[in-house]
């Protein structure tokens, strides 16, 4: 391969990474992205009011209920609601976004518990955001690996950044790969999109240049022979890297790598990164 061709390939690789990076930042810092969250409210059977959401909230065997005062209104599934509104029983990791003025009130279930998590465009964390530090993209960190499916999905319990909270995922398999002569393996969870996978991991940079608790990597559907590409340049921070108002899962023990993955997003400035 000529130097000219190599330069062109690197330029194309970098441009594709920049497009991905900008999309990540846009989702994170959008008017109702994770940086717009102003509160993480845990519901129980006691009616509760919150300063950043309308109404009185409670939950029970029949799911989440909000009682709105006179003059208060939410828009749910495109329809205005007032008085008492029942969201019903929410699925784990599922939720409903209700609109209130220029805010979105996220009603969700995490770790078996119902939560209300308002998102306001004028949240200080969002308005002060200046971007996420990251390693310069390098093709050497786009590693080819092999996906090994389990005979049956394995229920895998992982901890969370919220003390006492646990998440359970059905792991369909693991990904084996090699970095600098080290043979490594990561347990994979279902990803977003048909056939896609996701991995949660820490590595030798965690707590030094990258966020301590975890990073995540989206992996495309395996080829017919099980081949996958782990592009660690696209290793992403979870919301907990920016805000304490998140319930992010932690990696399973086997995904805590000792090798330094010097690629992807670094510790946010909000957590002391540079």
Residue pairs with C-beta under 8 A, 6 or more apart in sequence:
1 9
9 139
10 139
13 137
13 139
13 142
14 137
17 137
17 233
17 234
18 137
20 234
21 134
24 132
24 236
24 265
25 131
25 132
27 33
28 34
28 35
28 129
28 132
28 239
28 242
29 35
29 126
29 129
30 36
31 102
31 119
31 121
31 126
32 97
32 103
32 104
32 119
32 121
33 119
33 126
34 239
34 242
34 243
34 246
35 123
35 125
35 126
35 129
35 242
35 243
36 104
36 119
36 120
36 121
36 123
36 125
36 126
37 106
37 117
37 118
37 119
37 123
37 125
37 239
37 243
37 245
37 246
38 52
38 118
38 119
38 120
38 123
38 245
39 50
39 51
39 52
39 53
39 116
39 117
39 118
39 245
40 115
40 117
40 244
40 245
40 246
40 247
41 48
41 50
41 53
41 57
41 115
41 116
41 117
42 113
42 114
42 115
43 57
43 58
43 59
43 64
43 113
43 114
43 115
43 116
44 58
44 59
45 58
45 59
45 60
46 58
47 56
47 57
47 58
47 67
48 56
48 57
48 58
49 55
49 56
49 57
50 57
50 116
50 118
52 103
52 118
52 120
53 100
53 103
53 105
53 116
53 118
54 66
54 68
54 69
54 72
54 73
54 74
54 100
54 105
55 66
55 67
55 68
55 69
55 72
55 74
56 66
56 67
56 69
57 64
57 65
57 66
57 116
58 64
58 65
59 65
59 114
61 89
62 86
62 88
62 89
63 86
63 87
63 88
63 89
63 90
63 114
64 86
64 87
64 88
64 90
64 107
64 114
64 116
65 84
65 85
65 86
65 87
66 74
66 84
66 85
66 87
67 83
67 84
68 74
68 81
68 82
68 83
68 84
68 85
72 82
73 80
73 81
73 82
73 100
74 80
74 81
74 82
74 85
74 98
74 99
74 100
74 105
75 81
75 98
75 99
75 100
76 85
76 87
76 96
76 98
76 99
77 96
87 96
87 107
90 96
90 107
90 108
90 109
90 114
91 109
92 109
92 110
92 111
92 112
92 168
93 108
93 109
93 110
93 167
94 108
94 109
95 106
95 107
95 108
95 109
96 106
96 107
96 108
97 104
97 105
97 106
97 107
98 104
98 105
98 107
99 105
100 118
102 120
102 121
103 118
103 119
103 120
103 121
104 118
104 119
105 116
105 117
105 118
105 119
106 115
106 116
106 117
106 118
106 119
107 114
107 115
107 116
108 114
108 115
108 117
109 115
110 160
110 165
110 167
110 247
111 160
111 162
111 165
111 166
111 167
111 247
113 165
115 247
117 245
125 242
125 243
125 270
129 270
130 269
131 269
132 237
132 265
132 266
132 268
132 269
133 265
133 266
133 267
133 268
133 269
133 273
133 274
134 264
134 265
134 266
135 233
135 262
135 263
135 264
135 266
137 233
137 263
138 233
138 263
141 231
141 232
141 233
141 261
141 262
141 263
141 264
142 229
142 230
142 231
142 232
142 233
143 177
143 178
143 179
143 229
143 230
143 231
143 232
144 177
144 227
144 228
144 229
144 230
145 175
145 176
145 177
145 178
145 227
145 228
145 229
145 230
146 175
146 176
146 177
146 225
146 226
146 227
146 228
147 173
147 174
147 175
147 188
147 197
147 222
147 226
147 227
147 228
148 173
148 174
148 175
148 176
148 226
149 172
149 173
149 226
150 171
150 172
150 173
150 174
153 170
153 171
153 172
154 170
154 171
155 168
155 169
155 170
155 171
156 168
156 169
156 170
156 171
156 187
156 189
156 252
157 166
157 167
157 168
158 166
158 167
158 168
158 169
158 200
158 249
158 250
158 251
158 252
159 165
159 166
159 167
159 249
159 250
160 166
160 167
160 247
160 248
160 249
160 250
161 213
161 240
161 244
161 246
161 247
161 248
161 250
162 247
165 247
167 249
169 189
169 190
169 249
170 189
170 190
171 187
171 188
171 189
171 252
172 188
172 189
172 190
172 197
173 188
173 197
174 185
174 186
174 187
174 188
175 185
175 186
175 188
175 197
175 199
175 219
175 228
175 230
176 183
176 184
176 185
177 183
177 184
177 185
177 186
177 230
178 184
179 259
179 261
180 259
182 259
184 257
184 259
185 254
186 199
186 201
186 230
186 254
186 255
186 257
187 199
187 252
187 254
187 255
188 197
188 198
188 199
188 219
189 197
189 198
189 199
189 200
190 196
190 197
190 198
191 197
191 198
191 218
191 219
192 198
192 218
194 221
195 220
195 221
195 222
196 218
196 219
196 220
196 221
197 218
197 219
197 220
197 221
197 222
197 228
198 216
198 217
198 218
198 219
199 216
199 217
199 219
199 230
199 251
199 255
200 214
200 215
200 216
200 238
200 249
200 250
200 251
200 252
200 255
201 214
201 215
201 216
201 217
201 235
201 251
201 255
201 256
201 257
201 261
202 212
202 213
202 214
202 215
202 251
202 255
202 256
202 257
203 210
203 215
203 256
203 257
203 258
203 259
203 260
203 261
204 257
204 258
204 259
204 260
204 261
205 260
205 261
205 262
206 212
206 213
206 214
206 215
209 262
209 266
209 267
209 273
210 235
210 261
210 264
210 265
210 266
210 267
211 237
211 238
211 240
211 241
211 265
211 266
211 267
211 268
211 271
211 273
212 267
213 238
213 240
213 241
213 248
213 250
214 238
214 240
214 248
214 249
214 250
214 251
215 235
215 236
215 237
215 238
215 264
215 265
216 235
216 236
216 237
216 238
217 230
217 231
217 232
217 234
217 235
217 236
217 264
218 234
218 236
219 228
219 229
219 230
220 228
220 229
222 228
232 261
232 263
232 264
233 263
233 264
234 264
235 261
235 263
235 264
235 265
236 264
236 265
237 265
237 268
238 246
238 248
238 249
239 246
239 248
240 246
240 247
240 248
241 265
241 267
241 268
241 270
241 271
242 268
242 270
242 271
243 270
266 273
267 273
